[in-house]
Amino acid sequence: MPTIYEQLELHEGLKRKPYKDSVGKLTIGIGRNLDDKGITKQEAKYLCQNDVKDVVNQLADYEWFCKLDPVRQKVLIDMGFNLGVPGLLQFKNMVQALKDNQFIAAANEMKNSKWHHQVGKRALRLEEMMRTGEDYE
């Protein structure tokens, strides 16, 4: 006998990307109405944890990332989360500075980017963390 979850998946379908349902409501998964119900804080944190794991797994392929201290790794994980790892890797001069352990130069490369102007205080915080190797308070 099918479970209720299998039955709901049969009736609702399973969509991994948001879509408009038959009455125009933004929906995802197995009929989750995002317009009316949204997601819980716990669900949001679960999704974030999965996304962070994905970024870390991608960055772990780079020796220069693995050699960084935890604070600077945290900076790059944050940027990879925001930009996607391919977007982060477009910061070629920053990456080279990191390979050379030139953290002030890396922070300057972050500052001299379009990204810096797009993300506001986030950029200032991450640049300071990159420059000093110290976490924010």
N, C-alpha and C positions, 0 to 999 in steps of 0.2 A: 504494500500500500504506500503510495507517495506521501511524503511529509507535507505539512502545510507550506513549507518553504519551497519545495519542488512544485507544488500546485500554484503558488503565487508567481514563481518564475515562469511557469507555463502560461499563465494568464497575462502577466504584466510584461514578460520579456526581461532580459538583462542587458542594460545599456551602460557601458563604462564611461560614456561621455554624456554631458547634459543634452537634453532634447526637449522639445515642446510636445506635451501629450495631446490627446484628442480634443481637449478643451483649452489648449494653449498654455498650460501650466509648465514651468520649467521643472524637469524631472530627471532623475539619474538612478542608476542601479536597478533595483527591482521595484519600480514604481514609487521611489521616494520623491514626494512633492517638495521641491526646494522653495517654491514661491510661498507656500502656506506653512510648511513645517521646518524647512531649513535643515541644519544638522546641530547636534548637541556639542557642547564644549569638549566632551570626551571624544566624540567622533572627529572633531577638528584636530585635536591633539594626536589622535591615532594616525590620521592622514599626514599630518606634519612629520611625525616620527618616521613614517614610511618614506616620505620624500627626502628627509635628511639622510636616512640610510642609503637611499639611492645615490645621492650626491657624494656621500663618503665613499661608497663602493666605486664610483667612477674616479674620484680623485686619488684613491688608494693605488691606482695604476701608475701614478707619477711619483718617481723617487724623490723629486724635489719637494713634493707635498709631504711625504712621509717623514722627511728630515726636519720639518718645521716643528717649532714648539706648539703646544696645545692652543695657545691664544691665537697665534697666527693661522693655524689650521682652522680655528673657529671663524676667523675673518673670511677665509676662502670658502668654507662651507656655507656661510651666510650669503656670500656673493653668488656662489653656485646655485643656491636655492632661489635667489632672486632672478638671476640672469639665465639659469641653465648652465651646465658645465661647458657646453660649446661656447656660450657667450662669455663666460669667465675666461676661457682660454684665448679669446680674442685680445685680451690684455697682454700682448706678447712682450712688451717692454717690462711690464710688472713681473711676469713670469721669469724673464731673464734675470731681473734684479733679485728675485727670490732664490733662483739657482745660485747666484753669486753672494747670497747672504747680505744683500744691500737693502735693508728694510726701510730706510728713509727714502731711498730712490723708489722702492715699490709703492710706498705710501704716496709719494709725489705723482707717480703714474696713475694711481687711483684718483687723485685730486684733479689731474689734468685730463679728465674724461667727460664725455657726455653723461655717463652714469652718475657722476658726482652731482651734477645739477638736477638730475631726475629724482634722486632719492633723499635729498636734503640731509637731515640730522643723522640718518643712517650712515651716510658716507662719512660725515665728520667723525662719528664714533668709530667706525671700522678703520678709517685712516689712522686715527690716534692709536688704536690697538695694534695696527701693523707697525707703526713707527716705534712704539715703546715695548711691545711684547707684553703689555699689561692689560688685564681685562678692565672693563668699565665698572664703575661703582653703581 
